[in-house]
Amino acid sequence: MAVTITWTGHATFLVDTGAGVLLVDPFLDECPTSALKAFEIDCDAILLTHGHFDHTADVVAIAKRVKCPVFCAFEIA
């Protein structure tokens, strides 16, 4: 099974395993280099590497819209 990793801008990546899509560090709407906006994202889970704004800005909007879990360190939760 092939895994596709797509950089969307700044530190945001989409990891598609074929069985699901993981969104890493969603900073889309306010990111000048982002190829996508938050409303365009469809994912099965979100991973936050740390709590800085430029890694978490769109997590709440996306997670609520697609109803997916968010994985992060306890300091962020």
Biopython code that builds the backbone (N, CA, C, O; Angstrom):
import numpy as np
from Bio.PDB.StructureBuilder import StructureBuilder

atoms = [
    (1, "MET", "N", (0.849, -1.176, 0.000)),
    (1, "MET", "CA", (0.000, 0.000, 0.000)),
    (1, "MET", "C", (0.899, 1.246, 0.000)),
    (1, "MET", "O", (1.817, 1.360, 0.812)),
    (2, "ALA", "N", (0.626, 2.148, -0.898)),
    (2, "ALA", "CA", (1.399, 3.386, -1.007)),
    (2, "ALA", "C", (0.863, 4.439, -0.043)),
    (2, "ALA", "O", (-0.342, 4.536, 0.188)),
    (3, "VAL", "N", (1.767, 5.211, 0.505)),
    (3, "VAL", "CA", (1.410, 6.337, 1.367)),
    (3, "VAL", "C", (1.772, 7.615, 0.614)),
    (3, "VAL", "O", (2.873, 7.747, 0.080)),
    (4, "THR", "N", (0.819, 8.558, 0.583)),
    (4, "THR", "CA", (1.054, 9.837, -0.068)),
    (4, "THR", "C", (1.127, 10.920, 0.992)),
    (4, "THR", "O", (0.212, 11.057, 1.805)),
    (5, "ILE", "N", (2.204, 11.689, 0.992)),
    (5, "ILE", "CA", (2.368, 12.805, 1.922)),
    (5, "ILE", "C", (2.366, 14.088, 1.106)),
    (5, "ILE", "O", (3.188, 14.275, 0.209)),
    (6, "THR", "N", (1.418, 14.973, 1.436)),
    (6, "THR", "CA", (1.260, 16.221, 0.694)),
    (6, "THR", "C", (1.499, 17.402, 1.619)),
    (6, "THR", "O", (0.835, 17.538, 2.646)),
    (7, "TRP", "N", (2.441, 18.252, 1.259)),
    (7, "TRP", "CA", (2.690, 19.487, 1.993)),
    (7, "TRP", "C", (1.726, 20.540, 1.472)),
    (7, "TRP", "O", (1.658, 20.780, 0.267)),
    (8, "THR", "N", (0.975, 21.175, 2.381)),
    (8, "THR", "CA", (0.014, 22.198, 1.951)),
    (8, "THR", "C", (0.501, 23.611, 2.234)),
    (8, "THR", "O", (-0.125, 24.579, 1.803)),
    (9, "GLY", "N", (1.607, 23.740, 2.951)),
    (9, "GLY", "CA", (2.144, 25.049, 3.306)),
    (9, "GLY", "C", (2.592, 25.067, 4.756)),
    (9, "GLY", "O", (2.050, 24.340, 5.589)),
    (10, "HIS", "N", (3.578, 25.891, 5.056)),
    (10, "HIS", "CA", (4.156, 26.055, 6.392)),
    (10, "HIS", "C", (4.524, 24.690, 6.977)),
    (10, "HIS", "O", (5.453, 24.049, 6.487)),
    (11, "ALA", "N", (3.819, 24.232, 8.012)),
    (11, "ALA", "CA", (4.117, 22.941, 8.643)),
    (11, "ALA", "C", (2.961, 21.962, 8.507)),
    (11, "ALA", "O", (2.912, 20.965, 9.228)),
    (12, "THR", "N", (2.041, 22.224, 7.606)),
    (12, "THR", "CA", (0.846, 21.399, 7.460)),
    (12, "THR", "C", (1.053, 20.335, 6.389)),
    (12, "THR", "O", (1.495, 20.617, 5.275)),
    (13, "PHE", "N", (0.717, 19.101, 6.763)),
    (13, "PHE", "CA", (0.833, 17.968, 5.842)),
    (13, "PHE", "C", (-0.442, 17.142, 5.890)),
    (13, "PHE", "O", (-1.098, 17.055, 6.928)),
    (14, "LEU", "N", (-0.784, 16.540, 4.765)),
    (14, "LEU", "CA", (-1.826, 15.527, 4.684)),
    (14, "LEU", "C", (-1.132, 14.201, 4.397)),
    (14, "LEU", "O", (-0.376, 14.089, 3.432)),
    (15, "VAL", "N", (-1.388, 13.202, 5.227)),
    (15, "VAL", "CA", (-0.802, 11.877, 5.053)),
    (15, "VAL", "C", (-1.938, 10.927, 4.704)),
    (15, "VAL", "O", (-2.805, 10.650, 5.534)),
    (16, "ASP", "N", (-1.929, 10.430, 3.475)),
    (16, "ASP", "CA", (-2.987, 9.537, 2.988)),
    (16, "ASP", "C", (-2.413, 8.133, 2.878)),
    (16, "ASP", "O", (-1.531, 7.877, 2.058)),
    (17, "THR", "N", (-2.917, 7.227, 3.707)),
    (17, "THR", "CA", (-2.428, 5.849, 3.718)),
    (17, "THR", "C", (-3.243, 4.938, 2.816)),
    (17, "THR", "O", (-2.896, 3.771, 2.634)),
    (18, "GLY", "N", (-4.312, 5.457, 2.256)),
    (18, "GLY", "CA", (-5.232, 4.624, 1.499)),
    (18, "GLY", "C", (-6.349, 4.107, 2.389)),
    (18, "GLY", "O", (-7.461, 3.861, 1.920)),
    (19, "ALA", "N", (-6.054, 3.942, 3.675)),
    (19, "ALA", "CA", (-7.056, 3.515, 4.647)),
    (19, "ALA", "C", (-7.618, 4.699, 5.417)),
    (19, "ALA", "O", (-8.639, 4.576, 6.095)),
    (20, "GLY", "N", (-6.962, 5.835, 5.316)),
    (20, "GLY", "CA", (-7.397, 7.035, 6.016)),
    (20, "GLY", "C", (-6.445, 8.185, 5.751)),
    (20, "GLY", "O", (-5.355, 8.008, 5.207)),
    (21, "VAL", "N", (-6.892, 9.380, 6.153)),
    (21, "VAL", "CA", (-6.101, 10.591, 5.934)),
    (21, "VAL", "C", (-5.840, 11.266, 7.277)),
    (21, "VAL", "O", (-6.767, 11.532, 8.041)),
    (22, "LEU", "N", (-4.573, 11.539, 7.553)),
    (22, "LEU", "CA", (-4.148, 12.230, 8.764)),
    (22, "LEU", "C", (-3.716, 13.639, 8.380)),
    (22, "LEU", "O", (-2.913, 13.824, 7.466)),
    (23, "LEU", "N", (-4.249, 14.622, 9.078)),
    (23, "LEU", "CA", (-3.857, 16.014, 8.898)),
    (23, "LEU", "C", (-2.907, 16.390, 10.030)),
    (23, "LEU", "O", (-3.229, 16.188, 11.201)),
    (24, "VAL", "N", (-1.745, 16.932, 9.692)),
    (24, "VAL", "CA", (-0.743, 17.305, 10.689)),
    (24, "VAL", "C", (-0.613, 18.824, 10.736)),
    (24, "VAL", "O", (-0.387, 19.469, 9.713)),
    (25, "ASP", "N", (-0.757, 19.385, 11.932)),
    (25, "ASP", "CA", (-0.541, 20.815, 12.202)),
    (25, "ASP", "C", (-1.314, 21.752, 11.264)),
    (25, "ASP", "O", (-0.712, 22.448, 10.446)),
    (26, "PRO", "N", (-2.640, 21.767, 11.384)),
    (26, "PRO", "CA", (-3.465, 22.550, 10.452)),
    (26, "PRO", "C", (-3.384, 24.069, 10.643)),
    (26, "PRO", "O", (-4.028, 24.632, 11.527)),
    (27, "PHE", "N", (-2.598, 24.702, 9.814)),
    (27, "PHE", "CA", (-2.490, 26.160, 9.738)),
    (27, "PHE", "C", (-2.719, 26.504, 8.276)),
    (27, "PHE", "O", (-1.783, 26.504, 7.477)),
    (28, "LEU", "N", (-3.966, 26.798, 7.928)),
    (28, "LEU", "CA", (-4.347, 26.936, 6.527)),
    (28, "LEU", "C", (-4.897, 28.310, 6.177)),
    (28, "LEU", "O", (-4.359, 28.983, 5.298)),
    (29, "ASP", "N", (-5.950, 28.732, 6.843)),
    (29, "ASP", "CA", (-6.670, 29.941, 6.440)),
    (29, "ASP", "C", (-5.831, 31.214, 6.518)),
    (29, "ASP", "O", (-5.989, 32.103, 5.682)),
    (30, "GLU", "N", (-4.949, 31.316, 7.497)),
    (30, "GLU", "CA", (-4.131, 32.523, 7.645)),
    (30, "GLU", "C", (-2.700, 32.340, 7.140)),
    (30, "GLU", "O", (-1.868, 33.236, 7.282)),
    (31, "CYS", "N", (-2.423, 31.198, 6.560)),
    (31, "CYS", "CA", (-1.075, 30.904, 6.074)),
    (31, "CYS", "C", (-0.921, 31.375, 4.629)),
    (31, "CYS", "O", (-1.653, 30.913, 3.754)),
    (32, "PRO", "N", (0.010, 32.280, 4.365)),
    (32, "PRO", "CA", (0.162, 32.805, 3.006)),
    (32, "PRO", "C", (0.674, 31.781, 1.996)),
    (32, "PRO", "O", (0.510, 31.975, 0.791)),
    (33, "THR", "N", (1.293, 30.694, 2.465)),
    (33, "THR", "CA", (1.805, 29.685, 1.534)),
    (33, "THR", "C", (0.898, 28.473, 1.387)),
    (33, "THR", "O", (1.223, 27.547, 0.644)),
    (34, "SER", "N", (-0.240, 28.465, 2.085)),
    (34, "SER", "CA", (-1.114, 27.300, 2.050)),
    (34, "SER", "C", (-1.815, 27.150, 0.708)),
    (34, "SER", "O", (-2.363, 28.109, 0.164)),
    (35, "ALA", "N", (-1.786, 25.930, 0.185)),
    (35, "ALA", "CA", (-2.461, 25.621, -1.077)),
    (35, "ALA", "C", (-3.947, 25.351, -0.871)),
    (35, "ALA", "O", (-4.715, 25.361, -1.833)),
    (36, "LEU", "N", (-4.361, 25.109, 0.373)),
    (36, "LEU", "CA", (-5.753, 24.779, 0.688)),
    (36, "LEU", "C", (-6.271, 25.667, 1.805)),
    (36, "LEU", "O", (-5.497, 26.267, 2.551)),
    (37, "LYS", "N", (-7.575, 25.743, 1.908)),
    (37, "LYS", "CA", (-8.237, 26.410, 3.026)),
    (37, "LYS", "C", (-8.871, 25.339, 3.914)),
    (37, "LYS", "O", (-9.073, 24.205, 3.478)),
    (38, "ALA", "N", (-9.178, 25.697, 5.143)),
    (38, "ALA", "CA", (-9.697, 24.732, 6.113)),
    (38, "ALA", "C", (-10.972, 24.049, 5.633)),
    (38, "ALA", "O", (-11.160, 22.858, 5.881)),
    (39, "PHE", "N", (-11.845, 24.776, 4.955)),
    (39, "PHE", "CA", (-13.111, 24.179, 4.514)),
    (39, "PHE", "C", (-12.906, 23.119, 3.426)),
    (39, "PHE", "O", (-13.821, 22.345, 3.145)),
    (40, "GLU", "N", (-11.730, 23.074, 2.817)),
    (40, "GLU", "CA", (-11.440, 22.100, 1.763)),
    (40, "GLU", "C", (-10.880, 20.784, 2.303)),
    (40, "GLU", "O", (-10.754, 19.812, 1.558)),
    (41, "ILE", "N", (-10.548, 20.749, 3.575)),
    (41, "ILE", "CA", (-9.893, 19.584, 4.165)),
    (41, "ILE", "C", (-10.913, 18.532, 4.567)),
    (41, "ILE", "O", (-11.929, 18.831, 5.194)),
    (42, "ASP", "N", (-10.620, 17.288, 4.189)),
    (42, "ASP", "CA", (-11.387, 16.134, 4.643)),
    (42, "ASP", "C", (-10.368, 15.140, 5.194)),
    (42, "ASP", "O", (-9.506, 14.658, 4.459)),
    (43, "CYS", "N", (-10.468, 14.836, 6.474)),
    (43, "CYS", "CA", (-9.493, 13.942, 7.088)),
    (43, "CYS", "C", (-10.181, 13.046, 8.106)),
    (43, "CYS", "O", (-11.314, 13.295, 8.517)),
    (44, "ASP", "N", (-9.471, 11.999, 8.502)),
    (44, "ASP", "CA", (-9.994, 11.047, 9.484)),
    (44, "ASP", "C", (-9.465, 11.307, 10.886)),
    (44, "ASP", "O", (-10.052, 10.852, 11.868)),
    (45, "ALA", "N", (-8.360, 12.034, 10.982)),
    (45, "ALA", "CA", (-7.761, 12.371, 12.275)),
    (45, "ALA", "C", (-6.820, 13.555, 12.083)),
    (45, "ALA", "O", (-6.349, 13.827, 10.979)),
    (46, "ILE", "N", (-6.558, 14.255, 13.196)),
    (46, "ILE", "CA", (-5.640, 15.394, 13.187)),
    (46, "ILE", "C", (-4.567, 15.155, 14.243)),
    (46, "ILE", "O", (-4.863, 14.717, 15.355)),
    (47, "LEU", "N", (-3.320, 15.447, 13.883)),
    (47, "LEU", "CA", (-2.194, 15.347, 14.809)),
    (47, "LEU", "C", (-1.583, 16.727, 14.991)),
    (47, "LEU", "O", (-1.262, 17.402, 14.013)),
    (48, "LEU", "N", (-1.421, 17.147, 16.249)),
    (48, "LEU", "CA", (-0.762, 18.418, 16.567)),
    (48, "LEU", "C", (0.587, 18.113, 17.188)),
    (48, "LEU", "O", (0.667, 17.386, 18.178)),
    (49, "THR", "N", (1.654, 18.667, 16.611)),
    (49, "THR", "CA", (2.990, 18.395, 17.142)),
    (49, "THR", "C", (3.313, 19.245, 18.362)),
    (49, "THR", "O", (4.068, 18.821, 19.236)),
    (50, "HIS", "N", (2.738, 20.454, 18.422)),
    (50, "HIS", "CA", (2.886, 21.324, 19.587)),
    (50, "HIS", "C", (1.846, 22.435, 19.496)),
    (50, "HIS", "O", (1.105, 22.517, 18.516)),
    (51, "GLY", "N", (1.789, 23.288, 20.513)),
    (51, "GLY", "CA", (0.682, 24.211, 20.656)),
    (51, "GLY", "C", (0.813, 25.588, 20.049)),
    (51, "GLY", "O", (-0.036, 26.439, 20.312)),
    (52, "HIS", "N", (1.820, 25.850, 19.258)),
    (52, "HIS", "CA", (1.945, 27.179, 18.656)),
    (52, "HIS", "C", (0.822, 27.439, 17.661)),
    (52, "HIS", "O", (0.346, 26.528, 16.985)),
    (53, "PHE", "N", (0.410, 28.704, 17.586)),
    (53, "PHE", "CA", (-0.702, 29.106, 16.721)),
    (53, "PHE", "C", (-0.520, 28.654, 15.280)),
    (53, "PHE", "O", (-1.478, 28.234, 14.631)),
    (54, "ASP", "N", (0.706, 28.740, 14.779)),
    (54, "ASP", "CA", (0.942, 28.385, 13.382)),
    (54, "ASP", "C", (0.998, 26.871, 13.148)),
    (54, "ASP", "O", (1.431, 26.419, 12.088)),
    (55, "HIS", "N", (0.563, 26.098, 14.135)),
    (55, "HIS", "CA", (0.429, 24.647, 14.003)),
    (55, "HIS", "C", (-0.969, 24.182, 14.424)),
    (55, "HIS", "O", (-1.319, 23.017, 14.236)),
    (56, "THR", "N", (-1.764, 25.088, 14.990)),
    (56, "THR", "CA", (-3.066, 24.694, 15.549)),
    (56, "THR", "C", (-4.237, 25.564, 15.100)),
    (56, "THR", "O", (-5.375, 25.301, 15.488)),
    (57, "ALA", "N", (-3.991, 26.574, 14.308)),
    (57, "ALA", "CA", (-4.989, 27.617, 14.038)),
    (57, "ALA", "C", (-6.339, 27.092, 13.567)),
    (57, "ALA", "O", (-7.372, 27.629, 13.965)),
    (58, "ASP", "N", (-6.358, 26.066, 12.738)),
    (58, "ASP", "CA", (-7.623, 25.615, 12.151)),
    (58, "ASP", "C", (-8.119, 24.285, 12.707)),
    (58, "ASP", "O", (-9.061, 23.703, 12.170)),
    (59, "VAL", "N", (-7.497, 23.801, 13.775)),
    (59, "VAL", "CA", (-7.850, 22.481, 14.292)),
    (59, "VAL", "C", (-9.300, 22.390, 14.750)),
    (59, "VAL", "O", (-9.972, 21.410, 14.427)),
    (60, "VAL", "N", (-9.798, 23.353, 15.475)),
    (60, "VAL", "CA", (-11.162, 23.272, 16.014)),
    (60, "VAL", "C", (-12.190, 23.271, 14.889)),
    (60, "VAL", "O", (-13.102, 22.444, 14.884)),
    (61, "ALA", "N", (-12.052, 24.177, 13.948)),
    (61, "ALA", "CA", (-13.015, 24.262, 12.845)),
    (61, "ALA", "C", (-13.046, 22.975, 12.028)),
    (61, "ALA", "O", (-14.120, 22.484, 11.682)),
    (62, "ILE", "N", (-11.882, 22.433, 11.722)),
    (62, "ILE", "CA", (-11.833, 21.214, 10.907)),
    (62, "ILE", "C", (-12.355, 20.018, 11.691)),
    (62, "ILE", "O", (-13.168, 19.252, 11.173)),
    (63, "ALA", "N", (-11.906, 19.846, 12.923)),
    (63, "ALA", "CA", (-12.331, 18.698, 13.729)),
    (63, "ALA", "C", (-13.838, 18.688, 13.949)),
    (63, "ALA", "O", (-14.464, 17.629, 13.898)),
    (64, "LYS", "N", (-14.422, 19.847, 14.191)),
    (64, "LYS", "CA", (-15.879, 19.912, 14.370)),
    (64, "LYS", "C", (-16.615, 19.592, 13.079)),
    (64, "LYS", "O", (-17.622, 18.885, 13.095)),
    (65, "ARG", "N", (-16.118, 20.108, 11.966)),
    (65, "ARG", "CA", (-16.804, 19.910, 10.687)),
    (65, "ARG", "C", (-16.748, 18.458, 10.221)),
    (65, "ARG", "O", (-17.761, 17.914, 9.782)),
    (66, "VAL", "N", (-15.589, 17.826, 10.310)),
    (66, "VAL", "CA", (-15.462, 16.450, 9.811)),
    (66, "VAL", "C", (-15.653, 15.408, 10.912)),
    (66, "VAL", "O", (-15.663, 14.206, 10.647)),
    (67, "LYS", "N", (-15.805, 15.886, 12.159)),
    (67, "LYS", "CA", (-16.045, 15.015, 13.313)),
    (67, "LYS", "C", (-14.952, 13.948, 13.461)),
    (67, "LYS", "O", (-15.226, 12.748, 13.486)),
    (68, "CYS", "N", (-13.714, 14.423, 13.557)),
    (68, "CYS", "CA", (-12.588, 13.502, 13.691)),
    (68, "CYS", "C", (-11.876, 13.722, 15.023)),
    (68, "CYS", "O", (-11.997, 14.789, 15.625)),
    (69, "PRO", "N", (-11.131, 12.711, 15.483)),
    (69, "PRO", "CA", (-10.354, 12.881, 16.714)),
    (69, "PRO", "C", (-9.119, 13.749, 16.475)),
    (69, "PRO", "O", (-8.616, 13.859, 15.357)),
    (70, "VAL", "N", (-8.649, 14.362, 17.566)),
    (70, "VAL", "CA", (-7.428, 15.168, 17.533)),
    (70, "VAL", "C", (-6.441, 14.533, 18.508)),
    (70, "VAL", "O", (-6.775, 14.299, 19.669)),
    (71, "PHE", "N", (-5.233, 14.258, 18.039)),
    (71, "PHE", "CA", (-4.189, 13.664, 18.859)),
    (71, "PHE", "C", (-3.123, 14.715, 19.142)),
    (71, "PHE", "O", (-2.632, 15.382, 18.231)),
    (72, "CYS", "N", (-2.770, 14.854, 20.430)),
    (72, "CYS", "CA", (-1.801, 15.874, 20.817)),
    (72, "CYS", "C", (-1.232, 15.539, 22.193)),
    (72, "CYS", "O", (-1.736, 14.661, 22.893)),
    (73, "ALA", "N", (-0.178, 16.254, 22.563)),
    (73, "ALA", "CA", (0.395, 16.119, 23.897)),
    (73, "ALA", "C", (-0.564, 16.717, 24.923)),
    (73, "ALA", "O", (-1.374, 17.580, 24.584)),
    (74, "PHE", "N", (-0.481, 16.272, 26.154)),
    (74, "PHE", "CA", (-1.437, 16.698, 27.172)),
    (74, "PHE", "C", (-1.409, 18.197, 27.425)),
    (74, "PHE", "O", (-2.410, 18.757, 27.872)),
    (75, "GLU", "N", (-0.290, 18.865, 27.152)),
    (75, "GLU", "CA", (-0.217, 20.310, 27.369)),
    (75, "GLU", "C", (-1.154, 21.084, 26.441)),
    (75, "GLU", "O", (-1.583, 22.188, 26.775)),
    (76, "ILE", "N", (-1.470, 20.518, 25.289)),
    (76, "ILE", "CA", (-2.324, 21.184, 24.305)),
    (76, "ILE", "C", (-3.795, 20.918, 24.582)),
    (76, "ILE", "O", (-4.638, 21.797, 24.399)),
    (77, "ALA", "N", (-4.097, 19.715, 25.019)),
    (77, "ALA", "CA", (-5.488, 19.306, 25.228)),
    (77, "ALA", "C", (-6.108, 20.103, 26.302)),
    (77, "ALA", "O", (-7.280, 19.902, 26.622)),
]
sb = StructureBuilder()
sb.init_structure("model")
sb.init_model(0)
sb.init_chain("A")
sb.init_seg("    ")
for serial, (resi, resn, name, xyz) in enumerate(atoms, 1):
    if name == "N":
        sb.init_residue(resn, " ", resi, " ")
    sb.init_atom(name, np.array(xyz, "f"), 0.0, 1.0, " ", f" {name:<3s}", serial, name[0])
structure = sb.get_structure()
